[in-house]
Amino acid sequence: MKLFKNIKGWLGNQEHLFYLFLVILTVPNIVLCFTEPMSLVAKISNVLFPFSVYYAVMARSGNCSRTFWILFPFLFFGAFQLVLLYLFGQSIIAVDMFLNLVTTNSSEALELLDNLIPAIVLVVVLYIPALVLATVSMIRKRKLPESFLRRERKRSWIALAIGIVSLGSAFWLDNRYELKSDLYPANVCYNIALAFQRTARTQNYGETSKDFTFNARATHSAERKEAYIMVVGETSRAANWSIYGYGRETNPELSKVGGLTAFGHVLTESNTTHKSVPMLLSAVNANDFDSIYHQKGIITAFKEAGYRTAFFSNQRYNHSFIDFFGKEADTFDFIKEDTGNSGYNPSDDELLKRVASELDKGASKQFIVLHTYGSHFNYRERYPADKAFFLPDTPVDAEVKYKKNLLNAYDNSVRYTDNFLARVIHLLQDRGIDAAMLYTSDHGEDIFDDDRHLFLHASPVPSYYQIHVPFLVWMSDSYKETYPALLEAARSNRQKEISSSSSFFQTMLELGGIETPYRNDSLSVVNALFTEKQRVYLNDHNEARSLDDIGMRKEDFEMLDQKGIQYTGGKVSRY
């Protein structure tokens, strides 16, 4: 009882609360010193300068509790930041994280929420009691003594001077230090502004792209029937495909398919769906991503060339470019939206029914785009229970102790994708016409693969496992006879360094015989003129950066080296 009274008395003291609130506001900065690959001077600045600013603001008012509440947005950022660090292990809150809040559907969020409970408990314990204490103090109109305020204001000026010196030292001694990327929470505020800007531009897309045209035309014979299917996978990493050397048999069907070419050195330029998929479906890539606001997608190119087009997705609306590009088609269906049930979770098999129905319409020129749900977490829900090959596949909570189960479930989802793609191929082959299928995944996935214990994807700094993706081209017997040079080029290019984000669109144009000023044969993997380009990655600020300039760690470059994948530059770590 005495201990409780002592604690209550300490927490009731406004001077104690003043210091407690200061510490709580600075907690994210302290934690970031241990998670971010920054120089020592940058880490010192990242703590001292924000602390001094908070100190100066808190000392300006006699009611520190009211000031604490005024600073609530920064408390919210702090809670969000700590949850993000729990999930990804590093990085400040990125622009893409804010956009993911808008573009990720509720069912995906709920699948992940259970696995964030420890982090949520942590931030609740850290922030809620402090806010309650501040509220009680405000209600009871408690004030700081004037003598305390005079003393703390003097100290805050000294602290602010030290903070400014530390910030200046960071700029002086670290030529890569920048406010918008390194100084928390200034970087978060900058990212919020960018997120609002991008959201506004996205909402205005209909106006900015309305006059766009590919000026596309067909070059293949009008007399020959053709059908092409472009498949965009989800969260499938090449490291777990047996056709790329994985030790488990995850591709029993595709390994027996004739006319299939698998490209082994393919990296995506983004680990987020809302950026990666639009690059796959359009002429933009990391080097000119912002031009996407003025362009349309590949479906429009095929429509202009006289093809009947269809888009079928096993994902929900994301209110962004995937939706915009998909709805360009003559027929489109986001099958998860077909019912009013937010819990409706069909398998990718449902897409095959739409494909068969579309092909049965018998148009002489057909182009179909599929957006699957592939291997998205929760992996166990991506395939029927009777298709579980690797066991046990439960439980699959996002914890290191369940890594074996998670891998089993993930590999089962890859086997399911293998079977799905083989059936797509059979649907085309059975028609006996000129046909081709092109497949890649938007990005890969971390599954507690090394000592960093990284999990999932879309982290502000990608890992090897998130960017190395499968990339397949299949041609029917009839197609190979008609266009043998394309098959020969594909086989010649299969071990070259390829960007899925740059080559997927261009390869599909060439497979379909579509001519347009936006076509670039040096990026098509079925063209003898294909040229390897410098590896780049689209960072959070939509800038194309080399792989050694995005914060990837030594472990990632070691994996790239192990797979024989080349990357530009020799540095493997920022510091």
Buried (B, 14 or more C-beta within 10 A) or exposed (E): EEEEEEEEEEBBEBEEBBBBBBEBBBBBBEBBBEBBBBBEBBBBBBBBBBBBBBBBBBBEBBBBBBBBBEBEEBBEBBBBBBBBBBBBBBBBBBBBBBBBEBBBBEBBEEBBEEBBEEBBEBBEEBBEEBBEBBBBBBEEEBBBEEEBBEEBBEBBBEBBEBBBBBBEBBBEEBEEBBBEBBBBBBBBBBBBEBBEEBBEEBEEBEEBBEEEEBEBEBEBEEEBBBBBBBBBBBBBBBBBBBBBEBEBEBBEBBBEBEBBBBBBBBBBBBBBBBBBBBBBBBBBBBBEBEEBBEBBBBBBBBBBBBBBBBBBBBBBBBBBBBBBBBEBBBBBBBBBBEEEEEEEBBBBBBBBEBBEEBBEEEBBBBBBBBBBBBBBBBBBBBBEEEEBBBEEBEEBEBBEEBBEBBBBBBBBBBBBBBBBBBBBBEBBBEBEBBBBBBBBBBBBBBBBBBEBEBBBBBBBBBBBBBBBBBBBBBBBEBBBEBBEEBBEBBEBBBEBBBBBBBBBBBBBBBBBBBBBEBBBBEBBBBBEEBEEBEBBBBBBBBBBBBBBBBBBBEBBBEBBEEBEBEBEEEEBEBE
